[in-house]
Amino acid sequence: MCQPNCSSCKYFCQHYTFDRKRIFRVYCGHCTYPKIKPKKPDAKICGNYISKEPDEKAFVSKEYLSRALLDYITKLELLPEIQSLNEE
């Protein structure tokens, strides 16, 4: 059995980056207890460690999430509709 680390803690928030087509997990994050501080996912646990409880309903694959987010972003209408100059 592997040792628990920060990435399996309830208070650890993973950081991500986004390019034009995909979302990537980066090798850093932060701990939110008792205040925000930078952490690496494989750092040793501290005295505030609480194991994340897996939530079967919340699980989605990274690929699905990447596609869904990209679809959502591309469907946003951030510019006003262009109107024809020939309208009367």
N, C-alpha and C positions, 0 to 999 in steps of 0.2 A: 504494500500500500504506500502511495506517495505521501510526502509530508504536506500538510496544509501550508498555503502561502497567501500573500495579500490578495491575489486574484480570486481566491475562493471565500473572501470575507464579505460580509454584508455591507461594510462601509467603503469598500473599494469601488471607484468609478473608473472604468477603462476609458482611455482616450482613443479617438478615431480621426482619420483624415479622409478627405474626399477628393477624387480627381474627376474628370469628366464622365467616367463610366463606372467607377467602382468606389466602394468604401473599404478602407484598410484599417486594421487594428494596428496601432503604434505601440512601441515598447515603453509605455509610460501610462500613468494614471494619477489619481489622487485619492487620499483617504479623507473621509468627511467627519471623522470622530476624533476628538471633540471639536477640532477646527480643520479646515482644508490644508493639507500638506502633500507635496509630491511624493509618489511612491512608484516603485517598479513592481510589475505583476508577480515576479518570483521572489520578492523580498520576504524575509522571515516575519512571522506573525508577531504582533505585540500583545499586550495584556488586554486590549479592547476587542480582540478577535471574536467575531460571531460568524459561524458558518452560514453561507447562503443556503436557504432551503430551495431546492429545485421546484419550480412551478411549471408543471407540464402544460398548462394553458398558455403560458407566456412564451414558450419556446418557438422560435422561428429560425430558419437557416440564414446564414450571412448572405447567401446568394439571393434568397427571396427578399430580404430586407434591402439589399443593394438595388435590386431591380425595382422594388416598390417605391423606394425613395427617389430614384432617378426618374421614374415615370411621373411621380408627383411633381417634382421640380420642373420637368419639361412641360407639364400641363399648366403651370402657373401663367397667368396672363399678366405680366408685369408692366407691359406698355399699353397705352390706350389704343383702341381700335383706330386704324387709319381710315379716314373718310375720303371719298372721291372728291376731287376738285370740280367735277362736272355736275354735281348735284344741284338741283334747282329748288 
